[in-house]
Amino acid sequence: MMMRKRLVWLTVAGVLAAIATRSATKRARTLNPAIGRVLSINGVELHYLDVGSGEVLVLLHGNGSLIQDFVISGLVEQAAQQFRVIVFDRPGYGWSTRPRSIRWTPAAQADLFDAALRQLRIGTAHVLGHSWGSLVAVEWALRHPASVRSLVLASGYYYPTARVDALLVSLAALPGLGTLLRHSILPHVVRAAWPLMVRQLFRPAHPPPRFSRFPKELALLPGAIRSSAEESMMMLEAAERLQSRYRELELPVAIVAGDADRIVDSRSQSRRLHEEVPGSQLTWLPGVGHMVHHVEPGRVFEATRLGAASPPLAALHVRD
């Protein structure tokens, strides 16, 4: 009898949480409308922001983020003074869709963005990827070398290492249970844990006041949580696949990392990548955590500017 009562209460709580989640989803969309344009490409509605003029710089955000992360950091405004800046909501985040018929690996996303640039009649671009976006940026340069002029890799994950946090987040991608969690209690749990998550991203620095403008409700939609969980699940596999190919990069590569990153071990990731990629430049930021573009946007832009101005390695080899 007691077990039956508990089951009834759990069912009622789940239904109420699902209703609250549906209401929050509608409210999040209403309060945070799309801020850019939409491309229909390969079955994806791809939301992007396009500002500035000059050579094209593409910005790719990390796991669980969206366009506004780069906007409120000030990096978009600064970069738009020199570049035509295009910022994408990666599939499943913000206002971009994520068809389930495709497994959205870094390679699949790289192909999508390359096709998007062709649709926009853009031949080549400099590409900056932050965190998980750095995997997409590297895949793009390797798969479509003619369209990527330089890379900026910020706070990236490049080599497979055990990540307990990624394993836990991956649970939300499981069929059945994951779907139930995403559409009921999980958004509310993540919302309650949000302040702690943000502090971890920025430690040892404090989140800047402007980060309060980050549209967290869009990041807490069931679809965004699924996208984040799927990417957490495939992270080790993606790094394992790429780790033997970094020496094939024959373009300017700028690496930016904070030595106090609590999300990614920058010494075993960014420093190691710098040692393996010939001619790469490393911008090492003492006392800075994972969100380098918020804490040191000027240094990130400077690395981008210098990388864009560097000749490709192939040209250097010819001169030698």
Order of alpha helices (4+ residues) and beta strands (2+ residues): alpha-beta-beta-beta-alpha-alpha-beta-alpha-beta-alpha-beta-alpha-alpha-alpha-alpha-alpha-beta-alpha-beta-alpha-alpha-alpha
